[in-house]
């Protein structure tokens, strides 16, 4: 018998093609394993220079960075190539969009502090919004029903859990329970509304409430952005927020009888451009806050917290006395209207209030009388005692004119809210930034508050002047 062709390497037509491929793959894998083991052994015996392997790793990392940079450049080129031209930032359309957003977020002017970005809990609640609502339905579906018998008779899977009921009966009861749940509705997320501010555009507070409702229905608890995100595409929260705002703005803009072709513009691009500017402003605000807190050993955050509480109480008191006069009550929502105070060595002593240089005497009197109204409106004894402690004054002194950081004056307030001496000391440019509005007669408001809070003040049977003006002003 001839054995010249017994060499397996010579026999190429014996196995099938698939078997041949499998053998080759197995052989290559074996070689790789052998090479790895060999390299490990050589490294252990110091026969291969580790620096050589390190340089190869660096080269590999460098190539990866080059590819990453090339992809980034290509993405930027593609973005520019596919983008539409945006209207100028100062155009009427761009201003309309950005002012609408600021109004919804309670930003009164360019110096207003941006709202904090969403917390991890807020993002999680929004991300799992649908899943949470499904869980609510499942819980209600499995809960005992007074009319339909025990919970076991209403299975979420539709399976028979009680031998006394047929499958058709189970399906009927399940459908009936689902109908009840649908009619009752599910609880929405708790929404935190932004402060109500005055707008340069004719946007009603009803429009704002409708916009906030749209956010609430999507599981978003307040209107804000992730300010540090590079773009809308980089943040799902920002992208969703922008889309809801665009929808609300478009609905409002259609009612203004302005150029309808504006609705065909790249509104999302306008918002993204605005967010790039806001990202820089937010970073400056964070840096400024850190610097202020670092040089304020007496605890400025606590001062701001107390002033905010006082502002909220004054606003609530003003709303209770003048429910129809939002042009007056909204003044006290601005925390800048509240005076600062000096800390005492003895914390049990009343604190000395520092009256802002910009605030008029009559505005100060109105604010202090609203403090008295706030205390009288509080029914709970313990809360009233805490409020009294918060509002008590050990003394009052005017803000020093040579102070390094004067308390900021709010913009667009009625003229009689400002100290005339303060206004006279401003240059024409500084006064143009302040933009004071027409006086609203604070003396009348002061008398009206006194009638409500002080026995024997004038004639309490006289009509409230401020409230009668409210209908005219509103």
C-alpha positions as CSV (number, residue, x, y, z in Angstrom):
1,X,0.0,0.0,0.0
2,X,1.4,3.4,-1.1
3,X,1.8,5.8,1.8
4,X,3.3,8.8,0.0
5,X,0.2,10.9,0.4
6,X,-0.2,10.2,4.1
7,X,1.0,13.7,5.1
8,X,-2.2,15.4,6.4
9,X,-0.9,18.8,5.0
10,X,-0.9,17.3,1.6
11,X,-4.5,16.1,1.7
12,X,-6.6,19.2,1.0
13,X,-9.7,17.6,-0.6
14,X,-10.4,15.1,2.2
15,X,-12.3,17.3,4.8
16,X,-15.2,19.6,3.8
17,X,-14.7,23.4,3.5
18,X,-16.5,24.0,6.8
19,X,-14.3,21.6,8.6
20,X,-11.2,23.2,7.1
21,X,-12.3,26.7,8.2
22,X,-13.0,25.4,11.7
23,X,-9.6,23.8,11.9
24,X,-7.8,27.0,10.7
25,X,-9.7,29.1,13.3
26,X,-8.9,26.7,16.1
27,X,-5.2,26.7,15.0
28,X,-5.1,30.6,14.9
29,X,-6.7,30.7,18.4
30,X,-4.2,28.3,19.7
31,X,-1.3,30.3,18.3
32,X,-2.7,33.5,20.0
33,X,-2.8,31.7,23.3
34,X,0.7,30.4,22.8
35,X,1.9,33.9,22.0
36,X,0.3,35.4,25.0
37,X,1.7,32.8,27.3
38,X,5.1,33.2,25.7
39,X,5.0,37.0,26.2
40,X,4.0,36.6,29.8
41,X,6.9,34.2,30.3
42,X,9.3,36.5,28.6
43,X,8.1,39.4,30.7
44,X,8.6,37.3,33.8
45,X,12.1,36.5,32.7
46,X,12.8,40.2,31.8
47,X,13.6,39.2,28.2
48,X,11.2,41.8,26.7
49,X,11.6,45.5,27.6
50,X,8.4,46.7,29.4
51,X,9.1,50.2,28.0
52,X,8.5,48.8,24.5
53,X,5.1,47.5,25.5
54,X,4.3,50.8,27.2
55,X,5.2,52.8,24.1
56,X,3.0,50.6,22.1
57,X,0.1,51.2,24.5
58,X,0.7,55.0,24.3
59,X,0.7,54.8,20.5
60,X,-2.6,52.9,20.6
61,X,-4.1,55.5,22.9
62,X,-2.8,58.3,20.7
63,X,-4.5,56.7,17.6
64,X,-7.7,56.4,19.6
65,X,-7.6,60.1,20.5
66,X,-7.0,61.0,16.9
67,X,-10.0,59.0,15.7
68,X,-12.1,60.6,18.4
69,X,-11.0,64.1,17.5
70,X,-11.7,63.4,13.8
71,X,-15.2,62.1,14.6
72,X,-15.9,65.2,16.7
73,X,-14.7,67.5,13.8
74,X,-16.9,65.5,11.4
75,X,-19.9,65.8,13.7
76,X,-19.4,69.6,13.9
77,X,-19.1,69.9,10.1
78,X,-22.3,67.8,9.7
79,X,-24.2,69.9,12.2
80,X,-23.3,73.1,10.4
81,X,-24.1,71.6,7.0
82,X,-27.5,70.4,8.1
83,X,-28.4,73.4,10.3
84,X,-30.7,76.3,9.3
85,X,-29.7,79.9,9.6
86,X,-30.9,81.4,12.9
87,X,-32.4,84.9,13.3
88,X,-30.1,87.4,15.0
89,X,-30.1,87.1,18.8
90,X,-31.6,90.6,19.1
91,X,-34.3,90.1,16.5
92,X,-37.9,90.3,17.6
93,X,-38.4,86.5,17.2
94,X,-35.3,85.5,19.2
95,X,-36.3,88.0,22.0
96,X,-39.8,86.7,22.0
97,X,-38.7,83.1,22.5
98,X,-36.1,83.9,25.2
99,X,-38.4,86.3,27.1
100,X,-41.1,83.7,27.1
101,X,-38.7,81.2,28.7
102,X,-37.5,83.7,31.3
103,X,-41.1,84.5,32.2
104,X,-41.9,80.8,32.7
105,X,-38.8,80.4,34.9
106,X,-39.5,83.6,37.0
107,X,-36.5,85.5,35.7
108,X,-37.3,89.2,36.1
109,X,-34.1,90.7,34.5
110,X,-30.7,89.9,33.2
111,X,-29.3,89.8,36.8
112,X,-31.8,87.3,38.1
113,X,-30.4,84.2,39.5
114,X,-30.9,81.1,37.3
115,X,-32.9,78.3,39.0
116,X,-30.9,75.4,40.2
117,X,-30.5,72.5,37.8
118,X,-32.7,69.4,38.4
119,X,-31.6,67.2,41.2
120,X,-30.9,63.5,40.8
121,X,-34.2,62.7,42.4
122,X,-36.1,65.0,40.0
123,X,-34.4,63.5,37.0
124,X,-35.1,60.0,38.3
125,X,-38.8,60.8,39.0
126,X,-39.2,62.2,35.4
127,X,-37.3,59.3,33.8
128,X,-39.5,56.7,35.6
129,X,-42.7,58.7,35.3
130,X,-44.5,56.2,33.1
131,X,-43.3,53.2,35.1
132,X,-44.4,54.9,38.3
133,X,-47.9,55.6,36.9
134,X,-48.2,52.0,35.7
135,X,-47.3,50.8,39.2
136,X,-50.1,53.1,40.5
137,X,-52.6,51.5,38.2
138,X,-51.4,48.0,39.1
139,X,-51.7,48.8,42.8
140,X,-55.2,50.3,42.4
141,X,-56.2,47.3,40.2
142,X,-55.1,44.8,42.9
143,X,-56.6,46.7,45.8
144,X,-59.9,45.4,47.3
145,X,-63.0,46.9,45.8
146,X,-66.2,47.5,47.9
147,X,-68.5,46.8,44.9
148,X,-66.5,44.0,43.2
149,X,-65.6,41.8,46.1
150,X,-62.1,40.8,47.3
151,X,-59.0,41.9,45.5
152,X,-58.4,38.3,44.3
153,X,-61.3,38.6,42.0
154,X,-59.7,41.4,40.0
155,X,-56.4,39.9,38.8
156,X,-53.9,42.1,36.9
157,X,-53.1,39.1,34.7
158,X,-56.7,38.1,34.0
159,X,-56.3,34.6,35.5
160,X,-59.1,33.1,37.6
161,X,-58.2,33.4,41.3
162,X,-61.6,32.4,42.7
163,X,-63.4,29.3,41.6
164,X,-66.8,31.0,41.9
165,X,-66.1,33.4,39.0
166,X,-65.7,32.5,35.3
167,X,-63.0,34.0,33.1
168,X,-65.5,36.2,31.4
169,X,-66.7,37.5,34.8
170,X,-63.1,38.2,35.8
171,X,-62.5,40.1,32.6
172,X,-65.6,42.1,33.1
173,X,-64.7,43.0,36.7
174,X,-61.2,43.9,35.6
175,X,-62.5,46.2,32.8
176,X,-64.9,47.8,35.2
177,X,-62.1,48.5,37.7
178,X,-59.9,50.0,35.0
179,X,-62.7,52.3,34.0
180,X,-63.0,53.5,37.6
181,X,-59.3,54.2,37.7
182,X,-59.4,56.0,34.4
183,X,-62.3,58.2,35.6
184,X,-60.7,58.9,38.9
185,X,-57.3,59.7,37.3
186,X,-53.8,59.3,38.7
187,X,-52.0,61.7,41.0
188,X,-49.6,64.0,39.1
189,X,-46.1,64.9,40.3
190,X,-45.9,67.7,42.7
191,X,-45.0,70.8,40.7
192,X,-43.0,73.8,42.0
193,X,-44.1,76.9,40.3
194,X,-41.6,79.7,39.6
195,X,-42.1,83.2,41.0
196,X,-44.6,85.3,39.2
197,X,-42.8,88.2,37.5
198,X,-43.9,91.0,35.2
199,X,-43.2,90.5,31.5
200,X,-42.3,92.8,28.7
201,X,-44.6,90.7,26.5
202,X,-48.4,90.4,26.9
203,X,-48.2,86.9,28.5
204,X,-50.9,86.2,31.0
205,X,-50.5,84.2,34.1
206,X,-53.1,81.8,32.7
207,X,-50.7,81.0,29.9
208,X,-48.0,80.3,32.5
209,X,-50.3,78.0,34.4
210,X,-51.1,76.1,31.2
211,X,-47.4,75.7,30.4
212,X,-46.7,74.5,33.9
213,X,-49.5,71.9,33.6
214,X,-47.9,70.6,30.4
215,X,-44.6,70.0,32.3
216,X,-46.5,68.4,35.2
217,X,-48.2,66.0,32.8
218,X,-44.8,64.8,31.6
219,X,-43.6,64.2,35.1
220,X,-41.3,67.3,35.3
221,X,-41.6,68.9,38.7
222,X,-40.3,72.4,37.7
223,X,-39.1,74.4,34.8
224,X,-35.3,74.6,34.7
225,X,-32.3,73.3,32.6
226,X,-29.2,71.3,33.2
227,X,-27.1,74.4,32.7
228,X,-23.7,72.7,32.3
229,X,-24.9,70.4,29.5
230,X,-23.0,71.1,26.2
231,X,-26.1,71.0,24.0
232,X,-29.7,69.9,23.9
233,X,-28.7,66.6,22.5
234,X,-26.4,66.0,25.4
235,X,-29.2,66.2,27.9
236,X,-32.6,64.4,27.6
237,X,-34.0,66.7,30.3
238,X,-33.0,69.8,28.4
239,X,-34.3,68.5,25.1
240,X,-37.7,67.6,26.7
241,X,-37.9,71.0,28.5
242,X,-37.1,72.8,25.3
243,X,-39.8,70.9,23.3
244,X,-42.5,71.7,25.9
245,X,-41.5,75.3,26.0
246,X,-41.6,75.5,22.2
247,X,-45.1,74.0,22.1
248,X,-46.3,76.5,24.7
249,X,-44.6,79.4,23.1
250,X,-46.0,78.5,19.6
251,X,-49.6,78.3,21.0
252,X,-49.2,81.7,22.7
253,X,-47.5,83.2,19.6
254,X,-50.4,82.3,17.3
255,X,-52.7,84.4,19.4
256,X,-50.5,87.5,19.0
257,X,-51.4,88.0,15.3
258,X,-47.7,88.4,14.4
259,X,-45.9,87.0,11.3
260,X,-47.0,83.3,11.1
261,X,-43.9,82.4,9.1
262,X,-41.9,82.9,12.3
263,X,-43.3,79.5,13.5
264,X,-41.4,77.9,10.6
265,X,-38.0,79.1,12.0
266,X,-35.6,76.9,13.9
267,X,-37.0,77.8,17.4
268,X,-35.0,74.9,18.9
269,X,-31.8,76.4,17.5
270,X,-32.7,79.7,19.1
271,X,-33.1,78.0,22.5
272,X,-29.9,76.1,22.1
273,X,-28.0,79.3,21.3
274,X,-29.5,81.0,24.4
275,X,-28.5,78.0,26.6
276,X,-24.9,78.4,25.5
277,X,-25.0,81.9,26.8
278,X,-26.8,80.8,30.0
279,X,-24.2,78.1,30.6
280,X,-21.5,80.8,31.0
281,X,-23.7,83.0,33.2
282,X,-24.5,80.0,35.4
283,X,-20.8,79.3,35.9
284,X,-20.2,82.9,36.9
285,X,-23.1,82.7,39.4
286,X,-21.6,79.6,41.0
287,X,-18.2,81.2,41.2
288,X,-19.6,84.4,42.6
289,X,-21.6,82.5,45.2
290,X,-18.6,80.6,46.3
291,X,-16.5,83.7,46.7
292,X,-19.3,85.5,48.7
293,X,-19.7,82.6,51.0
294,X,-16.0,82.3,51.5
295,X,-15.6,85.9,52.6
296,X,-18.8,86.0,54.7
297,X,-17.9,84.3,58.1
298,X,-21.2,85.5,59.6
299,X,-23.1,83.1,57.3
300,X,-24.7,84.9,54.4
301,X,-26.7,81.9,53.3
302,X,-28.7,82.1,56.5
303,X,-29.3,85.8,55.9
304,X,-30.7,85.0,52.4
305,X,-32.8,82.2,53.8
306,X,-34.3,84.5,56.5
307,X,-34.9,87.3,54.0
308,X,-36.6,84.9,51.6
309,X,-39.0,83.7,54.4
310,X,-39.9,87.4,55.2
311,X,-40.5,88.1,51.5
312,X,-42.8,85.1,51.3
313,X,-44.8,86.2,54.4
314,X,-45.1,89.8,53.2
315,X,-46.3,88.6,49.8
316,X,-48.9,86.3,51.4
317,X,-50.1,89.1,53.6
318,X,-50.4,91.5,50.6
319,X,-52.3,88.9,48.7
320,X,-54.7,88.4,51.6
321,X,-55.5,92.1,51.8
322,X,-55.3,93.0,48.1
323,X,-56.3,89.8,46.3
324,X,-57.1,91.6,43.1
325,X,-54.1,93.9,42.9
326,X,-51.2,91.9,41.5
327,X,-49.3,95.0,40.5
328,X,-48.9,95.8,44.2
329,X,-48.6,92.4,45.7
330,X,-46.0,91.1,43.3
331,X,-43.5,93.8,44.5
332,X,-43.0,91.8,47.7
333,X,-42.1,88.5,45.9
334,X,-38.7,90.0,45.2
335,X,-36.3,89.2,48.1
336,X,-34.3,92.3,47.4
337,X,-37.1,94.4,48.9
338,X,-36.3,92.8,52.3
339,X,-33.7,94.6,54.5
340,X,-30.6,92.8,55.7
341,X,-29.6,92.6,59.3
342,X,-26.6,92.6,61.6
343,X,-25.7,89.5,63.6
344,X,-25.4,90.0,67.4
345,X,-22.9,88.3,69.6
346,X,-25.8,87.2,71.7
347,X,-28.2,85.4,69.4
348,X,-31.1,85.9,71.8
349,X,-31.1,89.6,71.3
350,X,-33.2,91.2,68.4
351,X,-31.1,92.0,65.3
352,X,-30.5,95.5,63.9
353,X,-32.1,95.9,60.5
354,X,-30.2,97.6,57.7
355,X,-32.6,99.6,55.5
356,X,-31.5,99.5,51.8
357,X,-30.3,102.8,50.5
358,X,-32.6,102.6,47.5
359,X,-35.8,102.0,49.4
360,X,-38.2,104.9,50.0
361,X,-39.5,105.7,53.5
362,X,-43.1,105.0,52.5
363,X,-42.2,101.6,51.0
364,X,-40.4,100.7,54.2
365,X,-43.5,101.7,56.2
366,X,-45.7,99.5,54.0
367,X,-43.3,96.6,54.3
368,X,-43.2,96.8,58.1
369,X,-47.0,97.1,58.3
370,X,-47.3,94.0,56.2
371,X,-45.1,92.2,58.8
372,X,-47.8,93.1,61.4
373,X,-50.5,91.8,59.0
374,X,-48.6,88.5,58.5
375,X,-48.5,87.9,62.2
376,X,-52.2,88.6,62.6
377,X,-53.0,86.3,59.7
378,X,-51.2,83.3,61.2
379,X,-53.7,81.3,63.3
380,X,-51.3,78.7,64.7
381,X,-49.9,79.9,68.0
382,X,-46.5,78.2,67.6
383,X,-46.0,79.4,64.1
384,X,-47.1,82.9,65.0
385,X,-44.4,82.9,67.8
386,X,-41.7,81.7,65.3
387,X,-42.8,84.4,62.8
388,X,-42.7,87.1,65.5
389,X,-39.2,86.1,66.4
390,X,-38.2,86.2,62.7
391,X,-39.7,89.7,62.2
392,X,-38.6,91.4,65.5
393,X,-36.2,94.3,65.2
394,X,-33.8,95.4,67.8
395,X,-33.1,98.6,65.9
396,X,-33.0,100.2,62.5
397,X,-30.2,101.9,60.7
398,X,-29.7,103.1,57.1
399,X,-27.3,101.4,54.8
400,X,-24.0,103.2,54.7
401,X,-23.4,105.1,51.5
402,X,-19.7,104.1,51.5
403,X,-20.5,100.3,51.8
404,X,-18.5,98.2,49.4
405,X,-21.5,96.0,48.3
406,X,-24.7,98.1,48.3
407,X,-27.9,96.1,48.4
408,X,-29.2,95.7,44.9
409,X,-32.2,97.8,43.8
410,X,-34.9,95.9,41.9
411,X,-35.7,97.1,38.4
412,X,-39.0,98.3,37.0
413,X,-40.6,99.1,40.4
414,X,-43.0,102.0,40.8
415,X,-41.2,105.3,41.3
416,X,-42.5,105.8,44.8
417,X,-40.8,102.6,45.9
418,X,-37.4,104.3,45.4
419,X,-35.8,106.8,47.6
420,X,-35.7,110.1,45.7
421,X,-32.2,110.9,47.0
422,X,-31.1,107.6,45.6
423,X,-32.6,108.3,42.2
424,X,-31.1,111.8,42.1
425,X,-27.7,110.3,42.8
426,X,-27.8,108.0,39.7
427,X,-26.4,109.0,36.4
428,X,-28.8,109.0,33.4
429,X,-27.3,105.6,32.2
430,X,-27.7,104.0,35.7
431,X,-31.3,105.3,35.9
432,X,-32.1,103.9,32.4
433,X,-31.0,100.4,33.8
434,X,-33.4,100.8,36.7
435,X,-36.4,101.7,34.5
436,X,-38.7,103.0,37.3
437,X,-42.4,102.9,36.4
438,X,-45.2,105.3,37.3
439,X,-45.9,105.8,41.0
440,X,-48.9,103.7,42.4
441,X,-49.7,105.7,45.5
442,X,-48.1,103.8,48.3
443,X,-49.6,106.1,50.9
444,X,-53.0,104.8,50.0
445,X,-51.8,101.2,50.3
446,X,-50.2,102.0,53.7
447,X,-53.5,103.5,55.0
448,X,-55.4,100.4,53.7
449,X,-53.1,98.0,55.5
450,X,-53.2,100.1,58.7
451,X,-57.0,100.0,58.6
452,X,-56.9,96.2,58.6
453,X,-54.2,95.8,61.2
454,X,-54.6,98.8,63.6
455,X,-57.6,99.6,65.8
456,X,-58.9,103.1,65.5
457,X,-56.7,104.0,62.4
458,X,-58.8,106.6,60.5
459,X,-62.2,105.4,59.5
460,X,-62.3,101.6,58.9
461,X,-65.7,101.9,57.2
462,X,-64.2,103.9,54.3
463,X,-63.7,102.0,51.1
464,X,-60.2,100.6,50.5
465,X,-58.5,103.0,48.1
466,X,-55.9,100.6,47.0
467,X,-58.5,97.9,46.2
468,X,-60.6,100.4,44.2
469,X,-57.5,101.3,42.2
470,X,-56.8,97.6,41.6
471,X,-59.6,97.2,39.1
472,X,-58.3,100.2,37.1
473,X,-54.7,99.1,37.2
474,X,-55.4,95.5,36.4
